[in-house]
Amino acid sequence: MGLDRKEETLDEFFRWLGRWKTRTLQAICLDMGAPYLASVQRHALQATLVFDRFHCGEYHDLLKTMLEEL
């Protein structure tokens, strides 16, 4: 994809892909990084977001720890 985890990197990918092809995307798999989410929401709002299993597990563990501390 790109060399860094910046929003601008994914923006450049969507520009390369083109408006028409971007609008035909049905699903996009990504991690939960804020820069990626912002870019996808700006360019491909119609696409279903699919989060990878690793990051979902990490998020689950974090929430579990927080709930245990309550």
N, CA, C and O atoms as a DFTB+ gen file, in Angstrom:
280 C
 N C O
     1  1       0.834      -1.172       0.000
     2  2       0.000       0.000       0.000
     3  2       0.878       1.234       0.000
     4  3       1.076       1.859      -1.042
     5  1       1.399       1.585       1.147
     6  2       2.245       2.764       1.260
     7  2       3.342       2.518       2.274
     8  3       3.374       1.487       2.945
     9  1       4.230       3.474       2.372
    10  2       5.363       3.309       3.278
    11  2       5.070       3.774       4.695
    12  3       5.835       3.475       5.612
    13  1       3.992       4.490       4.888
    14  2       3.690       4.995       6.224
    15  2       2.204       4.840       6.515
    16  3       1.439       4.371       5.673
    17  1       1.815       5.236       7.699
    18  2       0.422       5.080       8.136
    19  2      -0.286       6.430       8.181
    20  3      -1.044       6.712       9.110
    21  1      -0.038       7.250       7.187
    22  2      -0.633       8.579       7.154
    23  2      -1.898       8.591       6.299
    24  3      -2.036       7.834       5.338
    25  1      -2.800       9.465       6.679
    26  2      -4.041       9.642       5.932
    27  2      -3.759      10.007       4.477
    28  3      -4.438       9.536       3.564
    29  1      -2.751      10.850       4.273
    30  2      -2.410      11.302       2.924
    31  2      -1.969      10.140       2.028
    32  3      -2.187      10.169       0.817
    33  1      -1.358       9.133       2.619
    34  2      -0.918       7.972       1.841
    35  2      -2.117       7.238       1.249
    36  3      -2.113       6.884       0.070
    37  1      -3.137       7.010       2.063
    38  2      -4.331       6.337       1.562
    39  2      -5.121       7.249       0.626
    40  3      -5.725       6.775      -0.336
    41  1      -5.119       8.556       0.902
    42  2      -5.756       9.505      -0.017
    43  2      -5.145       9.385      -1.408
    44  3      -5.858       9.396      -2.412
    45  1      -3.828       9.272      -1.460
    46  2      -3.129       9.139      -2.741
    47  2      -3.536       7.849      -3.451
    48  3      -3.685       7.838      -4.673
    49  1      -3.715       6.776      -2.708
    50  2      -4.176       5.521      -3.302
    51  2      -5.550       5.701      -3.944
    52  3      -5.775       5.256      -5.069
    53  1      -6.459       6.347      -3.235
    54  2      -7.799       6.558      -3.792
    55  2      -7.750       7.455      -5.030
    56  3      -8.513       7.243      -5.973
    57  1      -6.871       8.445      -5.039
    58  2      -6.712       9.281      -6.241
    59  2      -6.196       8.437      -7.405
    60  3      -6.657       8.587      -8.537
    61  1      -5.235       7.546      -7.124
    62  2      -4.698       6.662      -8.156
    63  2      -5.787       5.729      -8.698
    64  3      -5.870       5.487      -9.902
    65  1      -6.619       5.210      -7.788
    66  2      -7.677       4.285      -8.171
    67  2      -8.737       4.976      -9.025
    68  3      -9.319       4.371      -9.925
    69  1      -8.975       6.232      -8.733
    70  2      -9.965       6.994      -9.489
    71  2     -11.323       6.998      -8.807
    72  3     -11.672       6.075      -8.071
    73  1     -12.072       8.044      -9.065
    74  2     -13.365       8.236      -8.407
    75  2     -14.349       7.109      -8.733
    76  3     -15.027       6.604      -7.838
    77  1     -14.432       6.713     -10.002
    78  2     -15.409       5.694     -10.395
    79  2     -15.105       4.356      -9.729
    80  3     -16.001       3.737      -9.155
    81  1     -13.863       3.905      -9.797
    82  2     -13.508       2.614      -9.190
    83  2     -13.654       2.655      -7.672
    84  3     -14.078       1.676      -7.059
    85  1     -13.303       3.781      -7.071
    86  2     -13.445       3.916      -5.622
    87  2     -14.906       3.783      -5.212
    88  3     -15.216       3.155      -4.200
    89  1     -15.798       4.372      -5.995
    90  2     -17.231       4.309      -5.669
    91  2     -17.829       2.925      -5.861
    92  3     -18.919       2.651      -5.359
    93  1     -17.135       2.047      -6.578
    94  2     -17.651       0.686      -6.768
    95  2     -17.152      -0.282      -5.699
    96  3     -17.564      -1.442      -5.679
    97  1     -16.275       0.176      -4.816
    98  2     -15.776      -0.694      -3.741
    99  2     -16.928      -1.070      -2.809
   100  3     -17.682      -0.205      -2.363
   101  1     -17.054      -2.342      -2.525
   102  2     -18.128      -2.805      -1.647
   103  2     -17.653      -3.036      -0.220
   104  3     -18.420      -2.856       0.725
   105  1     -16.403      -3.432      -0.056
   106  2     -15.844      -3.688       1.274
   107  2     -14.361      -3.346       1.267
   108  3     -13.673      -3.523       0.261
   109  1     -13.882      -2.857       2.398
   110  2     -12.469      -2.513       2.553
   111  2     -11.999      -3.086       3.882
   112  3     -12.593      -2.821       4.928
   113  1     -10.932      -3.871       3.835
   114  2     -10.345      -4.437       5.044
   115  2      -9.196      -3.541       5.496
   116  3      -8.306      -3.219       4.708
   117  1      -9.216      -3.143       6.752
   118  2      -8.187      -2.254       7.279
   119  2      -8.067      -2.439       8.778
   120  3      -8.909      -3.081       9.407
   121  1      -6.998      -1.864       9.353
   122  2      -6.914      -1.883      10.804
   123  2      -7.679      -0.670      11.334
   124  3      -8.276       0.072      10.555
   125  1      -7.665      -0.469      12.623
   126  2      -8.497       0.568      13.232
   127  2      -7.788       1.905      13.370
   128  3      -8.201       2.740      14.174
   129  1      -6.740       2.119      12.608
   130  2      -6.008       3.376      12.682
   131  2      -6.852       4.559      12.233
   132  3      -7.500       4.510      11.188
   133  1      -6.840       5.612      13.021
   134  2      -7.635       6.805      12.721
   135  2      -7.338       7.395      11.344
   136  3      -8.275       7.811      10.662
   137  1      -6.076       7.450      10.900
   138  2      -5.818       7.999       9.565
   139  2      -6.498       7.194       8.456
   140  3      -7.033       7.769       7.508
   141  1      -6.476       5.863       8.575
   142  2      -7.123       5.024       7.565
   143  2      -8.633       5.216       7.585
   144  3      -9.260       5.352       6.534
   145  1      -9.212       5.226       8.771
   146  2     -10.659       5.406       8.880
   147  2     -11.103       6.726       8.270
   148  3     -12.102       6.775       7.553
   149  1     -10.373       7.788       8.548
   150  2     -10.735       9.103       8.019
   151  2     -10.689       9.119       6.498
   152  3     -11.590       9.657       5.854
   153  1      -9.658       8.538       5.928
   154  2      -9.523       8.526       4.473
   155  2     -10.622       7.696       3.817
   156  3     -11.210       8.118       2.821
   157  1     -10.899       6.524       4.369
   158  2     -11.951       5.672       3.800
   159  2     -13.305       6.355       3.915
   160  3     -14.099       6.302       2.976
   161  1     -13.584       6.987       5.034
   162  2     -14.867       7.666       5.203
   163  2     -15.016       8.840       4.244
   164  3     -16.132       9.175       3.847
   165  1     -13.932       9.455       3.878
   166  2     -13.986      10.578       2.945
   167  2     -14.138      10.103       1.493
   168  3     -14.855      10.725       0.709
   169  1     -13.471       9.016       1.143
   170  2     -13.429       8.600      -0.258
   171  2     -14.383       7.465      -0.612
   172  3     -14.842       7.393      -1.752
   173  1     -14.689       6.586       0.321
   174  2     -15.470       5.387      -0.006
   175  2     -16.497       5.099       1.085
   176  3     -16.525       4.009       1.658
   177  1     -17.320       6.068       1.357
   178  2     -18.301       5.961       2.437
   179  2     -19.267       4.793       2.234
   180  3     -19.798       4.250       3.203
   181  1     -19.495       4.407       0.981
   182  2     -20.430       3.320       0.687
   183  2     -19.882       1.949       1.056
   184  3     -20.652       1.001       1.207
   185  1     -18.582       1.826       1.203
   186  2     -17.957       0.520       1.439
   187  2     -18.158       0.064       2.884
   188  3     -18.111       0.864       3.818
   189  1     -18.379      -1.217       3.040
   190  2     -18.443      -1.824       4.364
   191  2     -17.020      -1.964       4.898
   192  3     -16.130      -2.441       4.193
   193  1     -16.812      -1.546       6.142
   194  2     -15.489      -1.665       6.750
   195  2     -15.352      -3.035       7.401
   196  3     -16.221      -3.467       8.158
   197  1     -14.258      -3.706       7.100
   198  2     -13.957      -5.017       7.670
   199  2     -12.635      -4.876       8.413
   200  3     -11.598      -4.605       7.808
   201  1     -12.684      -5.064       9.735
   202  2     -11.474      -4.923      10.533
   203  2     -10.791      -6.276      10.671
   204  3     -11.451      -7.301      10.841
   205  1      -9.477      -6.269      10.599
   206  2      -8.746      -7.524      10.662
   207  2      -8.828      -8.141      12.058
   208  3      -8.982      -7.442      13.060
   209  1      -8.723      -9.442      12.092
   210  2      -8.905     -10.218      13.318
   211  2      -7.920      -9.820      14.424
   212  3      -8.303      -9.743      15.592
   213  1      -6.675      -9.569      14.071
   214  2      -5.669      -9.207      15.066
   215  2      -6.070      -7.944      15.818
   216  3      -6.051      -7.923      17.049
   217  1      -6.432      -6.895      15.091
   218  2      -6.760      -5.631      15.743
   219  2      -8.077      -5.715      16.517
   220  3      -8.231      -5.054      17.544
   221  1      -9.016      -6.514      16.038
   222  2     -10.249      -6.720      16.804
   223  2      -9.939      -7.409      18.128
   224  3     -10.513      -7.062      19.160
   225  1      -9.035      -8.379      18.101
   226  2      -8.632      -9.062      19.331
   227  2      -7.956      -8.122      20.305
   228  3      -8.212      -8.176      21.508
   229  1      -7.089      -7.256      19.790
   230  2      -6.412      -6.271      20.640
   231  2      -7.430      -5.317      21.266
   232  3      -7.333      -4.991      22.450
   233  1      -8.401      -4.873      20.476
   234  2      -9.441      -3.972      20.963
   235  2     -10.280      -4.673      22.034
   236  3     -10.613      -4.073      23.056
   237  1     -10.615      -5.925      21.803
   238  2     -11.376      -6.714      22.773
   239  2     -10.622      -6.822      24.094
   240  3     -11.202      -6.630      25.163
   241  1      -9.338      -7.127      24.021
   242  2      -8.527      -7.254      25.235
   243  2      -8.478      -5.946      26.012
   244  3      -8.546      -5.947      27.241
   245  1      -8.362      -4.839      25.303
   246  2      -8.342      -3.531      25.951
   247  2      -9.664      -3.256      26.662
   248  3      -9.670      -2.821      27.814
   249  1     -10.780      -3.506      25.985
   250  2     -12.089      -3.287      26.599
   251  2     -12.294      -4.200      27.808
   252  3     -12.842      -3.773      28.824
   253  1     -11.861      -5.435      27.702
   254  2     -11.989      -6.385      28.810
   255  2     -11.218      -5.889      30.029
   256  3     -11.727      -5.935      31.149
   257  1     -10.004      -5.419      29.816
   258  2      -9.188      -4.887      30.907
   259  2      -9.856      -3.674      31.542
   260  3      -9.882      -3.546      32.766
   261  1     -10.391      -2.795      30.721
   262  2     -11.052      -1.598      31.243
   263  2     -12.278      -1.965      32.073
   264  3     -12.505      -1.378      33.131
   265  1     -13.067      -2.926      31.607
   266  2     -14.257      -3.338      32.350
   267  2     -13.893      -4.003      33.670
   268  3     -14.594      -3.830      34.667
   269  1     -12.814      -4.752      33.683
   270  2     -12.377      -5.408      34.918
   271  2     -11.929      -4.395      35.960
   272  3     -12.003      -4.664      37.159
   273  1     -11.465      -3.237      35.514
   274  2     -10.992      -2.204      36.436
   275  2     -12.129      -1.372      37.011
   276  3     -11.910      -0.593      37.939
   277  1     -13.321      -1.518      36.488
   278  2     -14.464      -0.741      36.998
   279  2     -14.977      -1.254      38.308
   280  3     -15.932      -0.703      38.856
